[in-house]
Amino acid sequence: MLSQKRLERDLETLQSDLKVLINDAKEMGTQQLEKVDTESVARQAQETIRNIRSQLKSAGEKVESSIETHPYTAIGAALGLGFLLGKLGNLGKHSTP
């Protein structure tokens, strides 16, 4: 009988240890999954930033080339845009009595 009780205690201890081990494995798996997701998102964000920078650089070069090729047109466009923005900014400031 003594050995049967000891065997039962050992089995209970083993069962308890297995529960702890399983919970630890689940936690480690979740942490690894979160790490992988974070790294993946970071890589995608860096690639997107590189693409945006490249597009902005290309657009800036085109604008610069256009300004150099047609300086008077660029001045006229800037004046027109400034006038339009000024008018839009003043729309809400004037009220009729």
LUMVEX-972963 format. One record per residue (C-alpha): residue in one letter; x negated, y, z negated. Coordinates in pm, whole numbers, plus 50000, padded with zeros to 5 digits. Each point is the difference from the previous one (the first is absolute). Example, Ala and Ser with C-alpha at 12.3 -4.5 7.8 and 13.67 -1.06 7.14 Angstrom:
# residues 2
A487704955049220
S498635034450066
//
This chain:
# residues 97
M500005000050000
L497195023149922
S498624997850351
Q503435006050152
K500425032449802
R496535010850099
L500774992050362
E503225020649980
R498095029849850
D497354997150269
L502684999450269
E501695030749851
T496665017949989
L499314989950359
Q503435012050107
S499465033449825
D496555004050156
L501414992250344
K502685026949959
V497325025549910
L497864988750294
I502915002650243
N500905035049876
D496365011150031
A499834986150355
K503205018450095
E498645032649859
M496694995950181
G501824992550325
T502165030949962
Q496955021749931
Q498204986250305
L503075005950216
E500265036149878
K496305004950073
V500364986250352
D503035021950070
T498205030949868
E496944993150211
S502134994150308
V501895032449951
A496735018849944
R498554986150325
Q503135009350193
A499985035149853
Q496345005050094
E500684988450355
T502985023450028
I497915029149871
R497284992150258
N502604999550279
I501545032949888
R496585016749979
S499164987750347
Q503295013250140
L499575033549826
K496475003250133
S501184992250352
A502885024849974
G497655026749862
E497604994850289
K502865003350250
V501225032249837
E496485013949991
S499484991450366
S503325015850094
I499145031949809
E496625002150173
T501584994050342
H502955023949952
P499135025149726
Y502685025950090
T502734973850004
A498854988249656
I500095035749866
G503515005150141
A501204967249851
A498545009049660
L501655034350008
G503334985150104
L499844973649730
G499095026049737
F502895022250108
L502444970749990
L498834988849654
G500265035849874
K503595002750124
L500944966649847
G498445010349670
N501995032349991
L503394984350080
G501004994249638
K498535032449861
H502365025150162
S503545001249872
T502765022650123
P501655023249742
//
